[in-house]
Amino acid sequence: MYKIIEKRALAPQIFLMDIEAPRVAKSAKPGQFVIIKMDEKGERIPLTISDYDTKRGTVTIVVQTIGCSTKEMENYEVGDSFLDFVGPLGQASELMSESIEELKNKKIIFIAGGLGTAPVYPQVKWLNEQGVKADVIIGAKAEEYVIMEEEMKSVAGNVYPCTDDGSYGYKGLVTNKLKDLVQNEGKKYDLVIAIGPMIMMKFVCKLTEELGITTIVSMNPIMVDGTGMCGACRLTVDGETKFACVDGPEFDGHKVNFEEAMRRQTMYKTQEVSKNEGIKPGCGLGGTK
């Protein structure tokens, strides 16, 4: 069993949990994910690792309550335990395959959309530990949905919060902020890493193609089973079939067929909505902690 050590709300319908999982924490790397099964009747939930602490033996996850299982997970409190906590899974961030000297010579900016801020944080933190300060754009629809800003400021170079409604930081889309930084403020970037909603990553890639900036995206939004067996996260990258959970989740954003990936994601969202509408409280997932 994997005990919840800490739980706190970050924004409406978004919460953070520190899970006691020493072996996972010892092996975890930025960019990887875990699969959680709450109880013997629960479904497998893939979640990107948001942080890890080898000394405490904990792994941090950030969850948004958008589906039946995540709504059930929200009922768990400190001291409760999950049945399974499997990981780390997936490939580590591509940053870790480069030499530190190469990274120090690059100007890197992360674009984090909504919940995507959580998996961005461990990569920015790891870079900071190597002596590399990356910039970060954090996007949200309103001020109350901006998450992990202070944590990000402690490890990043510049942090640029953006809100759709202008209630905090830059008013407008993250793509507009990136364009402003490059075209109006004279910033030069060698690499963009975008993690967030599929539609956001698609338009970030369209912009960076125009700007001539290499771009990496994380395709974790389309993962379901997390092992490559269900085929739900199948996507086309540079004309080849890949699986986000075993080949990724990170890929060259300029080679991803976003239209195909978004159609696949919509199909599973429709099924989840139907499931939620027909299920009573408890979600039919066992419910015992």
ABEGO torsion letter per residue (X at the ends): XBBBABBBBABBGBBBBBBBBAAAAAABBBGBBBBBBABAABBBBBBBBABBBAAAGBBBBBBBBABAAAAAAAABBBGBBBABBBOBBEBBBAAAABBAAAAAABBBBBBBBEAAAAAAAAAAAAAAAAGBBBBBBBBBABAAABBGAAAAAAABBBBBBBBAAGABEBBEBAAAAAAAAAAAAGBBBABBBBBEBAAAAAAAAAAAAAAGBBBBBBAAAABAAGAGAAGAABBBBGGBBBBAAAAOABBBAAABBAAAAAAAAAAAAAAAAAAAAABBBGGGAGGBX
